[in-house]
Amino acid sequence: MNTIPHWINGSPVPGTDTAPVFNPATGAEQARVVLGGSADVDAAVQAASAAFETWSQSSLSQRTQVMFAFRRLLVEHEEELGRIISAEHGKTVDDARGEITRGREVVEFACGLGEVLKGSFSDQVSRGVDVHDFRQPLGVVAGVTPFNFPAMVPLWMHPIAIATGNTFLLKPSERDPSAANFVAALYQKAGLPDGVFNVVHGGKDAVDAILTHPGIEAVSFVGSTPIAQYVHEQATAAGKRVQALGGAKNHAVVLPDADLEFAANHITAGAYGSAGERCMAVSVAVAVGDAADGLVEVLERKAREINVGPGDLPGTDMGPLVTKAAQERVENAVGTAQAQGASVVVDGRGRKVDGHEDGFFTGPSLLDHVTTAMDAYREELFGPVLAIVRVDTLDQAIDVINANPYGNGTALFTASGEAARRFQRRVKVGMIGINVPVPVPMSYYSFGGWKDSLIGDHPIHGPEGIRFYTRPKVVTTRWPQQAQQIAAGFDFPTSN
């Protein structure tokens, strides 16, 4: 059986402790992944520290040339990487290719870093004195990333970190670890020096070692809110910068003036794509007034049309969940919702796929008449379950969203510009879509929610990514003539 090693200083590194990696479509163990600890993290940090000495002094041209080459390799190997992701995560190959494309956009942003990294210059701020500023890399930085986007979320981190002159340590999810090693090999082919990008696999021991290691300057994290809070607390206590993105409960509001067929089509894709295992998945549809009955009717029809099957099979719309435990948790949540009074319009429990009876499959579930007091509303289910909450007005829908502890993404389906403007100004959510169900920003904007969806104040990628992985220097300069006499005073200096 294949064992997936660490990648440190440009080479695979074995380990003694391992954990199983499953094929979610069959339920069978398909590989083992090594589980690292503090010694492995320290070895990676030592390699990254040594590489930083030269990489941080490399020219911006050299760094962007590596990024251009890396981007070309991501295009060339998109199908291969997509199938690796599908085999370990369970999502369809097309969905995996989509996440690679969205991650590649950040590489493209990094290719144009010369424009973004321009400093400023102020001439003659005082007689004979000029001021300019520039940004420098931090050092060794780390990323701890989730299972649901094994390519995209790390690609939101390391291209910007590396292009700005840092060296990087990635701790991917142990559930689908192979994409990280594949990307490491692509970086090497692109000409990235050994030690600049490293991968250490593992669980909590590896994460804790990253959070406390004195050689790591910053940590980027994407995952559940409780772990995001833990990462933020531990890493900031150790003096590190932290990006910590947490969970979500994303609402899509549908007004009576919306095209219900259009809205339901996009909400269905947003709710059940990738089996709902997305932090930007639509998990709640808020039906306003007369839109409710018609919306539920169309959503039911579209949910029943979804083809559930293995992710590598053509025609599959939705693959399995990532683990048996995830499957059981989601199906139990549907049962709990029914017991608490929700109407189960479409019941995805017990779905079996011919030839894959042991796979971690569950079908789409649609719940109507859900209230904000029910567990199906309050909890982040991270599965193919869409809850319908009924309200009378747009203002009530906004109040529902604002009362929710999460604030990652939201959407409004309407034909009214006035309603859209009111919604986007009043709603307390970081990323908003107007007739767009999954409003993930382009790479030249930053990704980040509000409230419990973002712990701290550092969103990810885009301009915020540049600021996170660099720190500014401001230089005040004077070049006096040799014969010029300039008095030095004991008072605080002022311009004149």
VENVENZI-V784103 format. One record per pair of residues at least 6 apart in sequence whose C-alpha atoms are under 7 Angstrom apart, sorted by the first residue. I is the first residue (numbers start at 1). J is the second residue. Records with the same first field share a line. If there is no record, write none. Layout:
I: J  J
//
This chain:
1: 31
2: 31  32
3: 31  32  33
4: 32  33  34  178
5: 12  13  14  15  33  34
6: 12  13  14  199  200  201
7: 13  181  198  199  200
8: 44  195  198  199
9: 47  194  195  198
10: 194  195
14: 34
15: 34  35  36
16: 34
17: 34  35
18: 32  33  34  35
19: 32  33  34  35
20: 29  31  32  33
21: 29  30  31  32  33  175  176
22: 28  29  30  31  88
23: 29  30  87  88
24: 88  89  90  320  321  322  323  359  360
25: 90  310  320  356  359  360
26: 356  358  359
27: 358  359  360
33: 174
34: 201  202
35: 201  202  203
36: 200  201  202  206
37: 205  206  209
38: 205  206  209
40: 200
41: 200  206  209  210
44: 169  198
45: 140  215
47: 195
48: 140  167  168  195  196
49: 140
51: 195  196
52: 139  166  167  196
55: 165
56: 137  165  166
60: 114
63: 163
64: 111  163
66: 190  191  192
67: 107  110  111
68: 111
69: 190
70: 186  187  190
71: 104  107
73: 186
78: 97  100
79: 97
81: 179
82: 93  96  97
83: 93
84: 178  179
85: 96  179
86: 92  93  96  311  312
88: 176
89: 176  322
90: 311  319  320  321  322
91: 274  311  318  319  320
92: 311  312  316  318  319
93: 311  312
95: 274
99: 149  151  152
100: 151  152
102: 152
103: 151  152  155  156
105: 443
106: 155  156  159  443
107: 159
109: 443  444
110: 159  160  163
119: 133  134
120: 132  133
121: 131  132  133
122: 130  131  132
123: 130  131
124: 130
125: 495
126: 495  496
127: 496
128: 478
129: 476  477  478
130: 476  477  478
131: 475  476  477
132: 474  475  476
133: 472  473  474  475
134: 472  473  474
135: 470  471  472  473
136: 470  471  472
137: 164  165  166  469  470  471
138: 166  217  469  470  471
139: 166  167  217
140: 166  167  168  215  216  217
141: 166  167  168  169  216  217  218  219
142: 168  169  170  216  218  219  220
143: 169  170  171  219  220  221
144: 170  171  172  220  221  222
145: 153  154  171  172  173  221  222  223
146: 172  173  222  223
147: 173  175  176
148: 277  278
150: 176  179
151: 179
156: 460  461
157: 461
158: 168
160: 465  466
161: 469
162: 168
167: 196  197
168: 196  197  198
169: 197  198  199
170: 198  199  200
171: 199  200  201
172: 180  201
174: 201  202  203
180: 199
181: 199
184: 197
211: 231  234  235
212: 235  238
217: 240  241
218: 240  241  242
219: 241  242  243
220: 242  243  244
221: 228  243  244  245
222: 244  245  246
223: 245  246  247
224: 246  247
225: 246  247  452  453
228: 244  245  246  455
229: 455
232: 242  244  455
235: 242
236: 242
243: 458  459
244: 454  455  456
245: 448  453  454  455
246: 452  453  454  455
247: 279  453
248: 279  380  406  407  408  453
249: 283  380  406
250: 280  281  282  283  284  408  409  410
251: 282  283  284  285  286  401  410  411
252: 282  284  285  286  410  411  412  437
253: 285  286  287  397  411  412  413
254: 286  287  288  291  412  413  414
255: 287  288  291  413  414
256: 288  289  290  291
257: 414  415
258: 413  414  415
260: 295
261: 298
263: 413
264: 295  298  299
266: 437
267: 282  437
268: 299  302  303
270: 281  282  437  438
271: 281  282  283  384  386
272: 318  364  384
273: 318
274: 318  319
275: 318  319  320  321  383  384
276: 382  383  384
277: 382  383
278: 382
280: 409  438
281: 438
283: 385  386  387
284: 386  387  388
285: 387  388  389
286: 388  389  390  397
287: 388  389  390  391
288: 390  391  392  393  394
289: 391  392  393
292: 390
300: 345  346
303: 364
306: 317
307: 316  317  318
308: 316  317  318  319  363
309: 316  318  319  353
310: 316  319  320
311: 319
320: 359  360  361  362
321: 327  360  361
322: 360
323: 360
324: 360
327: 360  361  362
330: 381  383
331: 349
333: 376
337: 374  375  376
338: 344
340: 374
342: 367  368  369  370
343: 367  368  369
344: 366  367  368
345: 366  367  368
346: 365  366
347: 364  365  366
348: 362  363  364  365
349: 362  363
350: 362
351: 361  362  363
352: 361
364: 384  385
365: 384  385  386
366: 385  386  387
367: 386  387  388
368: 387  388  389
369: 388  389  390
370: 387  388  389
371: 377  389
372: 378
377: 387
391: 397
398: 427
402: 427  428
405: 451  452
406: 450  451  452  453
407: 428  429  430  449  450  451  452  453
408: 429  430  431  448  449  450  453
409: 429  430  431  432  439  449
410: 429  431  432  433
411: 432  433  434  435  436  437
412: 420  433  434  435
413: 434  435
414: 435
420: 434
424: 432
429: 449  450
430: 448  449  450
431: 439  449
432: 439
433: 439
441: 447
443: 461  462
444: 462  463
445: 462  463
446: 459  460  461  462  463  464
447: 459  460  461
448: 454  459  460
458: 464
//
